[in-house]
């Protein structure tokens, strides 16, 4: 299969590349390529003629999206429109990576794939726009929502917790933000399995289990041998930030599970991540 991979330099793109070694893969990322340049993207797609476009590229700085919602929409919404138009032009399948932040966080149970979307922040609204374009411009597509993605290198929640624990000697973490931590390696493997099924639709792929940011931090400190670091629970109202994340937005995996695709518990994935990144020997 010939695959065009957007954002191949990002945390998910970098993880996907070696897993796609059995395919012919062409990566697309800044500064050489920009998904907001429609004509250039169409020309590239017509030159490559991919069978599938994998589209994880996005403006993922949630607080940055809140500060500049127009940029968020231009990249995540209209950029995805351009990717979908490119897929349509060459009759390619498309997989779009979306987020749990398309939901408002007012649920009392994990969100199913068919739950009503209602984003409450600029990031979620821009990603939902990308979902809309994908669904309305294509017939052969996968929309994969995930949550709290972390990977080796760069900024991520486990790295930040350990960094602040070592620098400050104490932490305050919110208790009223709940979802599913997801290790990028597990997500990448699941995506590679999914594209082999050609079972198009909307999917929720996260590591199994639900936790709060506070409990997530507790497990990070425990597994990394930092239980002596004081950890104080606070509410989101006490933690000022530009964006407003959904409070309760865990995702339920029904559709992918029906295909036999499930991710391991988040605690197991976190333990492997900490070992692989050298935080635990």
C-alpha positions in Angstrom: 0.0 0.0 0.0 1.2 3.5 -0.8 0.7 5.8 2.2 0.9 9.5 2.6 1.6 10.3 6.3 1.0 13.9 7.5 2.9 15.1 10.5 5.6 12.4 10.2 8.0 14.3 12.5 5.4 14.5 15.3 5.1 12.1 18.2 2.6 9.9 16.5 4.1 10.2 13.1 7.5 9.2 14.3 6.1 6.1 16.0 4.0 5.1 13.0 6.9 5.2 10.5 8.8 2.1 11.5 5.5 0.2 11.9 4.6 0.9 8.3 7.9 -0.5 6.9 5.9 -3.0 4.9 4.3 -0.2 2.9 5.6 2.6 0.7 5.4 5.6 2.9 5.9 9.3 2.0 6.1 11.7 5.0 4.7 15.2 4.9 5.5 17.8 7.5 6.6 21.4 8.1 8.6 23.3 6.9 8.7 21.4 3.6 5.0 20.8 3.4 2.1 22.7 4.9 -1.4 21.1 5.0 -2.9 24.6 4.9 -1.6 25.0 1.4 -4.4 23.4 -0.6 -2.9 23.6 -4.1 0.5 22.3 -3.0 -1.1 19.4 -1.1 -3.4 18.5 -4.1 -0.4 18.5 -6.4 1.6 16.3 -4.0 -1.2 13.8 -3.7 -1.6 13.7 -7.5 2.1 13.0 -7.8 2.3 10.3 -5.2 -1.2 8.7 -5.8 -1.5 7.3 -2.3 -3.9 4.5 -1.5 -4.3 5.9 2.1 -3.6 9.2 3.7 -2.8 8.9 7.4 -3.5 12.3 9.0 -2.3 12.9 12.6 -0.8 16.3 11.8 -2.5 19.0 14.0 -2.1 22.1 16.1 -2.2 20.2 19.4 -1.2 23.0 21.8 -4.6 23.2 23.6 -3.8 26.4 25.3 -2.3 27.8 22.2 -5.5 27.1 20.4 -7.4 29.0 23.0 -5.2 32.0 22.5 -5.4 31.8 18.7 -8.6 30.0 17.7 -8.4 31.3 14.1 -5.0 29.5 13.7 -6.5 26.4 15.4 -9.3 26.3 12.9 -7.0 27.0 9.9 -4.8 24.1 10.8 -7.1 21.5 12.3 -10.3 22.4 10.5 -9.4 23.7 7.0 -6.1 21.9 7.0 -8.0 18.6 7.4 -10.4 19.8 4.7 -7.4 20.1 2.4 -6.2 16.6 3.3 -9.7 15.2 2.7 -9.9 17.0 -0.7 -6.6 15.6 -1.6 -7.8 12.1 -0.7 -10.9 12.6 -2.7 -8.9 13.8 -5.7 -6.9 10.6 -5.9 -9.6 8.2 -4.6 -7.6 7.4 -1.4 -8.8 6.2 2.0 -8.1 8.6 4.9 -7.6 8.2 8.6 -8.0 11.3 10.7 -6.8 11.4 14.3 -9.2 13.3 16.5 -9.6 13.9 20.2 -11.9 13.3 23.2 -12.1 17.1 23.5 -14.9 17.1 20.9 -17.1 16.3 23.9 -18.2 18.7 26.6 -17.3 16.6 29.6 -20.8 16.6 31.1 -21.4 12.9 30.8 -21.6 10.4 33.7 -20.3 7.5 31.6 -17.5 7.1 29.0 -18.4 8.5 25.6 -19.3 6.0 22.9 -18.4 6.5 19.3 -21.9 7.6 18.5 -22.3 10.1 21.4 -23.3 13.7 20.6 -20.3 16.0 20.2 -20.3 19.4 21.9 -16.8 20.9 22.3 -16.3 23.6 24.8 -12.9 24.9 23.8 -11.1 26.1 20.6 -9.1 23.0 20.2 -12.1 20.7 20.4 -14.1 22.9 18.0 -11.3 22.9 15.5 -10.8 19.1 15.7 -14.6 18.6 15.3 -14.4 20.8 12.2 -11.8 18.3 10.9 -14.2 15.4 11.6 -17.0 17.2 9.8 -14.9 17.7 6.6 -13.7 14.1 6.7 -17.2 12.8 7.0 -18.8 15.1 4.4 -16.0 14.9 1.7 -15.2 11.2 1.8 -17.0 7.9 2.0 -13.9 5.7 2.8 -12.5 7.2 6.1 -11.6 6.3 9.6 -12.0 8.9 12.4 -10.0 7.9 15.4 -10.5 9.8 18.7 -7.9 9.4 21.4 -7.1 11.1 24.7 -4.1 12.3 26.8 -1.5 11.0 24.4 2.1 10.9 25.5 5.3 9.7 23.9 9.1 9.7 24.5 10.6 13.0 23.8 9.0 16.4 23.8 6.4 17.7 26.2 4.0 15.3 27.8 2.3 14.8 31.1 4.5 12.1 32.6 7.6 13.9 31.6 6.3 17.2 33.1 5.2 15.6 36.3 8.7 14.1 36.9 10.4 17.3 35.9 8.4 19.4 38.3 8.7 16.8 41.1 12.5 17.0 40.8 12.6 20.8 40.4 10.0 21.8 43.0 9.9 18.9 45.4 6.1 19.1 45.6 3.1 19.1 43.2 -0.4 20.2 42.9 -2.6 18.4 40.3 -6.3 18.6 39.4 -8.6 15.9 40.5 -11.7 16.8 38.4 -10.3 16.2 34.9 -10.9 12.6 34.0 -10.1 10.6 30.8 -7.8 7.8 29.4 -4.0 8.2 29.3 -2.8 6.8 26.0 0.8 5.7 25.2 1.6 6.6 21.6 3.2 3.2 20.9 0.0 1.4 21.7 -2.1 3.8 19.6 0.2 3.5 16.7 0.0 -0.3 16.7 -3.8 -0.1 16.9 -3.9 2.3 13.9 -1.8 0.0 11.8 -4.1 -2.9 12.6 -7.2 -0.8 11.9 -6.1 0.3 8.4 -5.8 -3.4 7.4 -9.5 -4.0 8.1 -10.9 -1.4 5.7 -13.8 -1.2 8.2 -14.5 2.5 7.9 -16.1 4.5 10.6 -15.6 6.3 13.9 -13.3 4.7 16.5 -12.2 5.4 20.1 -8.7 4.2 20.7 -7.1 4.8 24.1 -5.4 2.6 26.7 -8.1 0.9 28.8 -9.1 2.3 32.1 -10.2 5.7 33.4 -8.3 8.0 35.7 -8.0 11.6 36.9 -5.0 13.8 36.3 -4.3 13.5 40.0 -4.4 9.7 40.0 -2.3 9.7 36.8 0.3 11.8 38.6 0.2 9.5 41.6 1.0 6.5 39.5 3.8 8.3 37.6 5.4 9.2 41.0 4.9 5.7 42.3 6.4 3.9 39.3 9.3 6.3 39.0 10.3 6.0 42.7 9.2 9.4 43.8 6.5 8.7 46.3 8.3 10.9 48.8 7.2 14.0 46.7 4.1 15.6 48.3 1.2 15.6 45.9 -1.8 17.9 46.7 -5.2 17.5 45.0 -6.7 20.7 43.6 -9.7 21.6 41.4 -9.6 22.9 37.9 -10.8 26.2 39.2 -7.6 26.5 41.2 -5.4 25.8 38.2 -5.5 28.8 35.8 -4.9 28.1 32.1 -6.0 29.5 28.8 -8.1 26.6 27.7 -11.0 24.9 29.5 -10.7 21.1 29.1 -13.7 18.8 29.4 -14.0 17.6 33.0 -15.1 14.1 32.4 -14.3 12.9 28.9 -13.1 9.2 28.9 -13.7 7.3 25.7 -15.4 3.9 25.4 -14.1 1.5 22.8 -17.0 -0.4 21.3 -16.3 -0.3 17.5 -12.6 -1.2 17.5 -13.2 -3.9 20.2 -15.7 -5.5 17.9 -12.9 -5.9 15.4 -10.6 -7.4 18.1 -8.6 -4.2 18.6 -8.1 -3.2 22.2 -5.3 -1.4 24.0 -3.8 -2.7 27.3 -4.6 -1.0 30.6 -3.0 2.5 31.0 -1.0 1.5 34.1 0.8 -1.2 32.1 1.5 1.2 29.2 2.8 3.8 31.6 5.2 1.4 33.3 6.6 0.5 29.9 6.9 4.1 28.9 8.8 5.0 32.1 11.1 2.1 31.6 11.8 2.8 27.9 12.5 6.5 28.6 14.9 5.7 31.4 12.8 7.1 34.3 12.8 3.5 35.7 15.6 1.1 35.5 
